[in-house]
Amino acid sequence: MDVTEFNKKAWNFLVDTQNHWTIPVTSEQVNDARNGNWSVVLTPTKPVPKEWFPAMKGLKILALASGGGQQAPLFAAAGAEVTLLDNSPRQLEQDHVVARRDNLNIRLEEGDMADLSRFAADSFDFIFHPCSNVFVPDVEPVWQECFRVLKKGGSLIAGFCNPVLFAMDPDLEKQGIVQMKFKIPYSDLTSITEEERVRLYGANEPINYGHTLQSLIGGQIKAGFCINGFYEDHWQDASPINKFLDCFIATKAIKL
C-alpha cells in the first residue's frame, strides 16, 4: 500500500465529513490574533505555553503537517511569515479559504512531512508540528528533515502520541476495560488484519502507526536537537485510558 497516498485520500474524506481537526478558525479568532490574543494546541486539549513561541513578527514558521485552517492562519495574523506543508489538498484548502477570507498571506505546499527537500537548509526560524507523525511509518526522517531546514538557534515544537495508546485492546476499550494487547511499534498494516482495521476504525480512516519513545524523543536527540520543554495531555473524550495516564506528549527542541 502507498500509505502517503492512502492517508491523503483519508484526510480529504475527513474534511468532507467535518472532522474536528478540519474545522477552520473564525474571522473573530483571526482578528484576536492580529491583536496579540491567540492560542493553539499541539495535542488534543492543552494550549501550547506562550513562552514556547518567539516574537511572531517576521518569524519564519514552517507549519508541518498542520493543515485544516486552525493554526497557520493565527500565526500569519500574529505577524509571522508562514509556510504550511500538508499531505492533504483538502486540508490545505481549509487554510486557503481562511487566508482569502481574512486577507492573510500563507504559503501552501502539498507534500510528505518526511520529505522537505523542496526547502533549503536553514530556511525557518520555527517549526510547529502537531500530532500528525502518527501517519508516517518512520518518524526519524521527519526529525532529521526538521533539523536540516531549521536555522541555528531555531525551535521545533511537536506533539505526538504516547505509544501506550496503541498497545491497548480496542475491543475491550469500548467496554471501559484498559488492557494491553499489541507490541510497540504498532502499525495498522501489520499489527491487525485489514478486516480488523475496517471493523474497528472504518475503511476511510487514515493508517496509523504507534512509534516508540526511542524514535519519538530519542529520534529528536539523535537528529541533533536539545529538548528543553515537555508536557503531557489527554484525549478530549471520555476514553477509559484517561483514568490512568495522559496519552499525548508535547516537546520543545532547539537546534543549538
PyMOL commands that set and color helices and strands:
alter all, ss='L'
color gray80, all
select helices_A, chain A and resi 3-16+20-22+27-34+50-52+72-77+89-102+133-135+140-149+164-167+170-173+194-201+213-223+240-243
alter helices_A, ss='H'
color red, helices_A
select strands_A, chain A and resi 60-64+81-86+106-110+124-129+150-161+186-187+209-210+226-233+248-254
alter strands_A, ss='S'
color yellow, strands_A
deselect
rebuild
show_as cartoon
